[in-house]
């Protein structure tokens, strides 16, 4: 279960992700045509938590959204990277957990930087899909903490 300080970061990420749901460049997206990456398997450790798969997926989504929103001209600066730093500070209780979180963020970022070089309609659709998925994960984590 996520503790109070950890709950705060999940709530903050949820709010930031929800705020990013507006398409950039004035284009609309169609959620029914969305496709995305599958989360990678992370090695297990002694400090594993029941919600780790969701947490690592959220970190990966932050990496994807960080890359794609900047590519599509959102001009948000380092907001997604800062959210990731807060997530690592909150949930990275040891070096292995911190490394797993950072690896997840970087995997998301790198994977989409290889695929998208310019902002296209599929990139905008991917942004919307990942924003929705990140908000769902955050909502689930919050609901499970009650």
Secondary structure as UniProt FT lines:
FT   HELIX           4..19
FT   TURN            25..26
FT   HELIX           31..33
FT   TURN            46..47
FT   TURN            50..51
FT   HELIX           52..71
FT   TURN            72..73
FT   TURN            77..78
FT   HELIX           79..91
FT   HELIX           95..115
FT   HELIX           121..145
//
